[in-house]
Amino acid sequence: MFNSCAIKARGDPGLPYCRECGAKIIYDRNTRSYVCPGCGLIYTPQDLIIETRKDVEMGVAEEKKKRKYAEYLEWWASSKK
């Protein structure tokens, strides 16, 4: 599932990699946000939660599509016997 997974440090959900350039994002305590050292993009914890939800929803949609396709193939194969 692209470059996303949960950040283990501090228990915060989110992305360990920047969505724009792919560099690891780092938590900045002063600004209480995640900063990409590669492109300078700043992620708030809320941004990371939203991105994680989008990834989960996209994964659910993909699984649903695969399941529907598999059911169709099963139906098609059984009707041709």
C-alpha positions in Angstrom: 0.0 0.0 0.0 2.2 2.9 -1.3 4.6 4.5 1.2 2.3 4.5 4.2 2.1 2.8 7.6 1.7 3.8 11.2 4.4 5.8 13.0 5.6 3.7 15.9 7.2 6.5 17.9 4.9 8.3 20.4 1.9 6.2 19.3 0.8 8.8 16.7 -1.0 7.4 13.6 0.4 8.7 10.4 3.0 8.3 7.7 6.7 7.8 8.2 7.4 9.0 4.6 6.5 12.2 2.9 3.7 11.9 0.3 5.5 14.4 -2.0 9.1 13.3 -2.1 9.3 10.0 -0.2 11.8 11.2 2.5 11.2 10.2 6.1 9.3 12.8 8.1 10.5 13.8 11.5 8.5 15.0 14.5 9.4 18.6 15.5 8.6 19.2 19.2 8.8 22.9 18.9 6.1 23.2 16.3 4.3 20.0 17.3 4.2 18.8 13.7 6.0 16.5 11.4 8.5 18.0 8.9 9.9 16.6 5.8 13.6 17.3 5.6 13.6 16.6 1.8 11.0 19.1 0.6 10.1 21.0 3.7 6.4 20.0 3.8 4.8 20.2 7.2 2.3 17.7 8.4 0.1 18.3 11.4 -1.1 15.2 13.4 -4.6 15.9 12.0 -3.2 15.7 8.4 -1.6 12.4 9.2 -4.9 11.0 10.6 -6.8 12.1 7.5 -4.2 10.6 5.2 -4.2 7.3 7.1 -8.0 7.2 6.9 -7.8 7.8 3.1 -5.4 4.9 2.8 -7.6 2.6 4.8 -10.7 3.6 2.8 -8.8 3.0 -0.5 -7.6 -0.4 0.7 -11.2 -1.4 1.7 -12.4 -0.3 -1.8 -9.7 -2.3 -3.5 -10.5 -5.4 -1.5 -14.2 -5.0 -2.3 -13.4 -4.7 -6.0 -11.2 -7.8 -5.9 -13.8 -9.8 -4.0 -16.5 -8.8 -6.5 -14.3 -9.8 -9.4 -13.5 -13.1 -7.8 -17.2 -13.8 -7.3 -17.9 -13.0 -10.9 -15.2 -15.3 -12.1 -16.5 -18.1 -9.9 -20.1 -17.5 -11.2 -18.8 -17.4 -14.8 -16.8 -20.6 -14.4 -19.7 -22.5 -12.8 -22.2 -21.5 -15.5 -20.0 -22.8 -18.3 -19.8 -26.4 -17.0 
